[in-house]
Amino acid sequence: MSIYPHTYRTKNSITKTTASEYAEFIQVPSISGYKQYYNDVMELQVQVKQWLNKLNVLFETFDIGSYEFNGEHLKIPPVILGSLIVDKHRPTIGVYAHIDIKKTDNNWDTDPYKLTKKDGCFFGAGTACGKGPLLMWFHAINTFNEKQIPLPVNIKFCIESMHECGHQNLEAFIRAQKTRYLKDIDHWVVNDSAWIGNIIPCLVYGATGNAHFKLTSEKVEGSSTEPQQDLENIHSTFLDENEEITIEGFNRTVEHITPDEELIYEKISDFDVKDVRLTLPENKRNWNKLKLLMHFWRIPSLKICDIEECTCPNKDELPIKVKSLLLFKIVPNQFPELVDNFVQNHVQKAVKKFNITNTIECQMIHGTRPWTEDLESIPYVAAKRATIQVYKEVPSLIREDESFSIILILQRVFKKEILLLPLGRSDGNAGKPNENIGALEETEENN
């Protein structure tokens, strides 16, 4: 984020002077969802509170209940809400952050809990996702304080420790705080996702949604067909030879792609189809950049999972019940509720078409709405200007082909614009083995 001329610039990097502070955060295995790591999460919360005190941020901690995991009730780590009001007449931004991480595995090349500099990057669990971005906010505010420059905005923090476990009880909590501690927030900022490449910074302004279905066929005595064949027949009706979805009404509400939107995709320079070509199915390897990015971000798609057989008493018998999963990617302006109706109607027609007399059930088991923001809104215009000032580059404007549950929660509760600002490069492996973020030898002056 940019500060002001003649002040230090805070980038998505760790410097010599801040490395020790990051190391203190990284060394704590703040893994959410496991009882044995609860005290570690609480230890890191103590460090967060020390930072908030240092920055003169007023804060409170809130207990938000418990949740059930593997048959036992576990206490949810408290949520920390912080408030830094410099001028009630200035806009207020809400900053969502989290300090928990996923449980690490043996695929790390370095110790995930020891900040390690290697190949011009700092490696450690949480460097690019969660801990690292929060510390960048702290360092940015600290720079303002050291330079005795007032912040241009008020800031309210929402810091949780259950990001990696589905934000347990968070939505109900922040809804209750909407008119209390979290009132008067004009815009939200979430530091998640990653750049599309490793050179050009990015702003994310949209994400796909999804609708997941479980399709089952159970044998009825006297039926002339087998459950396995039933599902194979139904599967055959979902896609045409070009893998386009053939469900009646499914594409009716898809937002029209305009020439202006295509131009945004064309301007994305830090992406080369050659880098991903061999990972694509044969029929997509000749696609150009525009078509491929549209396929990732703007065109609905369906993945049909393999049919699974239910356990049979006799291995020599045909299964009496089989199931498969249908994974739909949906885009603006599709909604899971409408997709559910379209899919149910389509399955019923397929049952009649193939004269299926076994019991067919189709159930939507998960659904999230797609998300998009106006690139001309205040937070995105400000973010573009700041990116140009700091990086001397016009940011690429990208979308994501996955859903962000925290974005949807904030959107439902506050109905405010949300800036999704990634701070890590594409090779930063956020939330994965060998997670890392760039290193700077020293801070830069912006003269």
Summary of the structure (lengths in Angstrom):
residues: 447
radius of gyration: 24.5
end to end distance: 16.0
largest distance: 83.1
contacts: 1392
relative contact order: 0.20
helix: 31%
strand: 25%
